[in-house]
Amino acid sequence: MPSIVSLALTLSRASNLPTVWTNCLAAWTINQSVEKIVGQTPAWHDPFLFDWGVLGWVLIGASFVYSGGCVLNDAFDQNFDRQFNPHRPIPSGQIKASRVWAMGILFILFGGGIMVGPASTSVWWTGLLIGAVCLYDWCHKKWVGSVWIMGSCRSFLWLAAGSAAGAETMNQVIVGSLCVGGYVVGISLFARKETKRQDAHQSGSLATLLLFSPCLVILSLLVLWNHLDPTRAFLLNLSGLFLGWVIVKAIMMMKNTRIPGSIGQGVSMLLAGICSVDALAVSLFAPALMAPCYLAQFSAQILQKKFAAT
């Protein structure tokens, strides 16, 4: 019988936590770096000048909120899992459903308390984040449009993290949150095919367009900020190409139905790719922080070998 810690990590989809951390890092960084004039070319910021203390609290709080949402997901899905995913902790008898409910609620309350307490995130954005997480857990098996709620969870996470320490939410953070949210909706559209055992070809062009939306936005910003220094322009192009490669490789993998579990493998690759979306965002403002984003992506892929991402 697995230990309670191992079960908690499994229920929490621990392999996705690095993507939560880079979401927080990117949003928090950008909201300290943006210029007051939206059309002004952003300056190159030194991350060593940032107040890193508050980010630690944001990371802890967001991790617990995300973990709580994933745990509650298993609690809501226990009847579905008994039929389609009997290996999950509840249907396999590894843990009682009542404990899963209690764990999920405790994690969310604890994480939310840290975010609005020591991290000083906006009560409004944090409340919307928790509300979206709980709403998705409740309705995602009942309503096909719930994929948009899933995307909103990441958008609200970005906005909550960006508001840390009472910082004003700037337009660039809102744009970034929409890009991340759209990317996650694209992942969810493909992941739905895994759950329903359908062909990934049926996901259509919308999912693909949403996945590439961060790259398209960056191309637009390169045109808007046409006086960006060569170093950052190179890094933006390089990171955009890398993200595009991850997306194309994952889509090709999911369309190869001859490989068992190909959709799940492709979805897992796209989930780790959230870190690349964040790296793309920070390359505009603090390129030095691209490194921890890519390290987080590598860590997520390693953790996926132990803890399922979906």
C-alpha positions as CSV (number, residue, x, y, z in Angstrom):
1,M,0.0,0.0,0.0
2,P,1.5,3.4,-1.0
3,S,2.3,5.9,1.7
4,I,-0.1,8.9,2.3
5,V,2.6,11.2,0.8
6,S,2.8,9.1,-2.4
7,L,-0.9,9.0,-2.6
8,A,-1.2,12.8,-2.1
9,L,1.4,13.4,-4.8
10,T,-0.4,11.1,-7.2
11,L,-3.8,12.7,-6.5
12,S,-2.2,16.1,-6.9
13,R,-0.7,15.3,-10.3
14,A,2.6,16.4,-8.9
15,S,4.3,16.3,-12.3
16,N,2.3,19.4,-13.3
17,L,3.4,21.5,-10.3
18,P,6.5,22.9,-12.2
19,T,4.1,24.4,-14.7
20,V,2.2,26.1,-11.8
21,W,5.5,27.5,-10.5
22,T,6.5,29.0,-13.9
23,N,3.1,30.5,-14.3
24,C,3.6,32.3,-11.0
25,L,7.2,33.3,-11.9
26,A,6.2,34.7,-15.3
27,A,3.2,36.7,-14.1
28,W,4.9,38.0,-11.0
29,T,8.0,39.0,-13.0
30,I,6.1,40.7,-15.8
31,N,3.9,42.7,-13.3
32,Q,7.1,44.1,-11.7
33,S,8.7,44.9,-15.1
34,V,6.0,46.3,-17.3
35,E,6.1,49.9,-18.4
36,K,3.3,52.3,-17.6
37,I,2.9,53.1,-21.3
38,V,1.6,49.9,-23.0
39,G,3.1,50.7,-26.4
40,Q,6.5,51.5,-25.0
41,T,9.3,48.9,-25.7
42,P,9.9,47.1,-22.4
43,A,13.2,47.5,-20.7
44,W,15.6,44.7,-19.9
45,H,15.2,44.0,-16.2
46,D,17.8,42.5,-13.8
47,P,15.9,39.8,-11.8
48,F,18.3,40.2,-8.9
49,L,16.7,43.6,-8.2
50,F,13.3,41.9,-7.6
51,D,11.9,41.2,-4.1
52,W,12.0,37.5,-4.2
53,G,10.5,36.9,-0.7
54,V,6.9,37.3,-1.7
55,L,7.2,35.0,-4.7
56,G,8.0,32.1,-2.4
57,W,4.7,32.5,-0.7
58,V,2.9,32.8,-4.0
59,L,4.5,29.5,-5.1
60,I,3.5,27.7,-1.9
61,G,-0.1,29.0,-2.0
62,A,-0.6,28.3,-5.7
63,S,0.8,24.8,-5.3
64,F,-1.7,23.9,-2.6
65,V,-4.6,25.4,-4.6
66,Y,-3.6,23.5,-7.7
67,S,-3.1,20.3,-5.7
68,G,-6.4,20.7,-3.9
69,G,-8.2,21.1,-7.3
70,C,-6.6,17.9,-8.6
71,V,-7.4,16.0,-5.5
72,L,-11.1,17.1,-5.6
73,N,-11.1,16.1,-9.3
74,D,-10.6,12.5,-8.2
75,A,-13.2,12.8,-5.6
76,F,-15.8,14.1,-8.1
77,D,-14.7,11.5,-10.7
78,Q,-14.7,8.4,-8.5
79,N,-17.7,6.8,-10.2
80,F,-16.3,7.5,-13.7
81,D,-12.9,6.2,-12.7
82,R,-14.4,2.9,-11.4
83,Q,-15.4,2.2,-15.0
84,F,-12.6,3.8,-17.0
85,N,-9.7,4.3,-14.7
86,P,-9.8,1.6,-12.1
87,H,-6.1,2.1,-11.3
88,R,-6.7,5.5,-9.7
89,P,-6.3,5.7,-5.9
90,I,-10.1,5.7,-4.9
91,P,-11.4,2.9,-7.2
92,S,-8.3,0.7,-6.5
93,G,-9.0,1.0,-2.8
94,Q,-5.8,2.7,-1.9
95,I,-7.6,5.5,-0.1
96,K,-11.1,6.2,1.1
97,A,-13.2,8.8,-0.8
98,S,-13.9,10.7,2.4
99,R,-10.2,11.2,3.0
100,V,-9.8,12.5,-0.6
101,W,-12.6,15.0,-0.1
102,A,-11.1,16.2,3.2
103,M,-7.6,16.5,1.7
104,G,-8.8,18.4,-1.4
105,I,-10.8,20.9,0.6
106,L,-8.0,21.4,3.2
107,F,-5.4,22.0,0.4
108,I,-7.5,24.6,-1.3
109,L,-8.4,26.5,1.9
110,F,-4.8,26.4,3.1
111,G,-3.4,27.5,-0.3
112,G,-5.9,30.3,-0.7
113,G,-5.1,31.5,2.8
114,I,-1.4,31.7,2.0
115,M,-2.1,33.5,-1.2
116,V,-4.3,36.3,0.2
117,G,-2.2,36.3,3.5
118,P,1.6,36.3,3.3
119,A,1.6,36.5,-0.5
120,S,-0.8,39.4,-0.5
121,T,-2.4,38.4,-3.8
122,S,-5.7,40.0,-4.8
123,V,-8.6,38.6,-3.0
124,W,-10.7,39.1,-6.1
125,W,-8.4,37.2,-8.5
126,T,-7.6,34.5,-5.9
127,G,-11.3,34.0,-5.2
128,L,-12.0,33.7,-9.0
129,L,-9.2,31.2,-9.2
130,I,-10.5,29.0,-6.5
131,G,-14.1,29.3,-7.8
132,A,-13.0,28.3,-11.3
133,V,-11.1,25.3,-10.0
134,C,-14.1,24.0,-8.0
135,L,-16.5,24.7,-10.8
136,Y,-14.4,22.8,-13.3
137,D,-14.1,19.8,-10.9
138,W,-17.8,19.7,-10.5
139,C,-18.9,20.1,-14.2
140,H,-16.1,18.9,-16.4
141,K,-17.7,15.4,-16.9
142,K,-21.1,17.0,-17.4
143,W,-20.4,19.8,-19.8
144,V,-18.2,19.9,-22.9
145,G,-17.7,23.6,-22.6
146,S,-15.8,23.0,-19.3
147,V,-12.6,23.1,-21.2
148,W,-12.9,26.9,-21.2
149,I,-13.2,26.8,-17.4
150,M,-10.0,24.8,-17.3
151,G,-8.3,27.5,-19.3
152,S,-9.7,30.2,-17.0
153,C,-8.1,28.4,-14.1
154,R,-4.6,29.1,-15.5
155,S,-5.6,32.6,-16.5
156,F,-6.8,33.4,-13.0
157,L,-3.6,31.9,-11.6
158,W,-1.5,34.2,-13.7
159,L,-3.6,37.2,-12.7
160,A,-3.5,36.3,-9.0
161,A,0.2,35.7,-9.0
162,G,0.7,39.0,-10.9
163,S,-1.2,40.8,-8.2
164,A,1.1,39.6,-5.4
165,A,2.1,42.3,-2.9
166,G,-0.6,44.6,-4.1
167,A,0.9,45.2,-7.5
168,E,-1.4,46.8,-10.1
169,T,-2.4,44.3,-12.8
170,M,-1.1,45.6,-16.1
171,N,-2.3,45.0,-19.6
172,Q,0.7,42.8,-20.4
173,V,-0.2,40.4,-17.6
174,I,-3.8,40.2,-18.9
175,V,-2.6,39.4,-22.4
176,G,-0.2,36.8,-21.0
177,S,-3.0,35.2,-18.9
178,L,-5.2,34.9,-22.0
179,C,-2.4,33.3,-24.0
180,V,-1.7,30.7,-21.2
181,G,-5.5,30.1,-20.8
182,G,-6.0,29.6,-24.5
183,Y,-3.0,27.2,-24.7
184,V,-4.5,25.1,-21.9
185,V,-7.9,25.0,-23.6
186,G,-6.1,23.7,-26.7
187,I,-4.6,20.9,-24.5
188,S,-7.9,20.1,-22.9
189,L,-9.6,19.7,-26.3
190,F,-7.0,17.1,-27.2
191,A,-7.2,15.5,-23.8
192,R,-10.9,15.1,-24.1
193,K,-10.3,12.7,-27.0
194,E,-8.1,10.6,-24.7
195,T,-10.9,10.3,-22.2
196,K,-13.5,9.4,-24.8
197,R,-11.1,7.2,-26.7
198,Q,-11.6,9.2,-29.9
199,D,-9.2,10.0,-32.7
200,A,-7.1,13.2,-32.2
201,H,-7.9,14.1,-35.8
202,Q,-11.3,15.1,-34.6
203,S,-10.0,17.9,-32.4
204,G,-10.1,20.3,-35.4
205,S,-8.2,23.5,-36.1
206,L,-9.5,25.4,-33.0
207,A,-7.3,23.4,-30.6
208,T,-4.2,23.8,-32.8
209,L,-4.8,27.5,-33.2
210,L,-5.2,27.9,-29.4
211,L,-1.9,26.0,-28.8
212,F,-0.1,28.3,-31.2
213,S,-1.7,31.5,-29.8
214,P,1.3,32.4,-27.6
215,C,3.6,32.2,-30.6
216,L,1.3,34.4,-32.7
217,V,1.0,37.0,-29.9
218,I,4.8,37.1,-29.6
219,L,5.1,37.7,-33.4
220,S,2.7,40.6,-33.0
221,L,4.7,42.1,-30.2
222,L,7.9,41.8,-32.2
223,V,6.2,43.9,-34.9
224,L,4.9,46.4,-32.3
225,W,8.2,46.7,-30.4
226,N,10.3,46.8,-33.6
227,H,13.2,48.5,-31.8
228,L,13.8,45.5,-29.4
229,D,17.5,44.8,-28.9
230,P,18.9,42.0,-31.0
231,T,19.6,39.7,-28.1
232,R,16.0,39.6,-26.9
233,A,14.7,39.4,-30.5
234,F,16.9,36.4,-31.0
235,L,15.8,34.8,-27.7
236,L,12.1,35.4,-28.6
237,N,12.5,33.8,-31.9
238,L,14.4,30.9,-30.5
239,S,12.0,30.2,-27.7
240,G,9.0,30.6,-30.0
241,L,10.5,28.1,-32.4
242,F,11.1,25.7,-29.5
243,L,7.5,26.0,-28.3
244,G,6.3,25.5,-31.9
245,W,8.4,22.3,-32.1
246,V,7.0,21.0,-28.9
247,I,3.4,21.6,-30.2
248,V,4.0,20.1,-33.6
249,K,5.8,17.0,-32.1
250,A,2.9,16.5,-29.6
251,I,0.2,16.8,-32.3
252,M,2.0,14.4,-34.6
253,M,2.3,11.9,-31.8
254,M,-1.4,12.2,-30.9
255,K,-2.4,11.6,-34.5
256,N,-0.4,8.4,-34.7
257,T,-3.2,6.1,-33.4
258,R,-1.0,3.0,-34.1
259,I,0.9,3.7,-30.8
260,P,-1.2,2.8,-27.7
261,G,-1.6,5.8,-25.4
262,S,-0.3,8.2,-28.0
263,I,-2.9,10.9,-27.1
264,G,-1.9,10.7,-23.4
265,Q,1.8,11.0,-24.2
266,G,1.1,14.0,-26.5
267,V,-1.1,15.7,-23.9
268,S,1.6,15.2,-21.2
269,M,4.2,16.8,-23.5
270,L,1.9,19.8,-24.1
271,L,1.3,20.1,-20.4
272,A,5.1,20.3,-19.7
273,G,5.2,22.8,-22.6
274,I,3.3,25.3,-20.4
275,C,6.7,26.1,-19.0
276,S,7.9,27.0,-22.5
277,V,4.9,29.4,-22.8
278,D,6.1,31.1,-19.6
279,A,9.7,31.2,-20.8
280,L,8.5,32.9,-24.0
281,A,6.7,35.5,-21.8
282,V,9.6,36.3,-19.5
283,S,12.1,36.5,-22.4
284,L,10.6,40.0,-23.2
285,F,11.3,41.4,-19.7
286,A,13.9,39.3,-17.9
287,P,15.6,36.9,-20.2
288,A,17.7,35.4,-17.4
289,L,14.6,33.8,-16.0
290,M,14.1,31.7,-19.1
291,A,16.5,29.2,-17.7
292,P,14.5,28.2,-14.6
293,C,11.4,27.9,-16.9
294,Y,13.1,25.4,-19.1
295,L,14.5,23.6,-16.1
296,A,11.0,23.3,-14.8
297,Q,9.8,21.9,-18.1
298,F,12.5,19.2,-17.9
299,S,11.6,18.5,-14.3
300,A,7.9,18.1,-15.3
301,Q,8.8,15.6,-17.9
302,I,10.9,13.6,-15.4
303,L,8.1,13.6,-12.8
304,Q,5.6,12.4,-15.5
305,K,7.4,9.0,-15.4
306,K,6.4,8.7,-11.7
307,F,3.1,10.7,-11.5
308,A,0.6,10.8,-14.3
309,A,0.0,14.3,-15.6
310,T,-3.7,13.6,-16.5
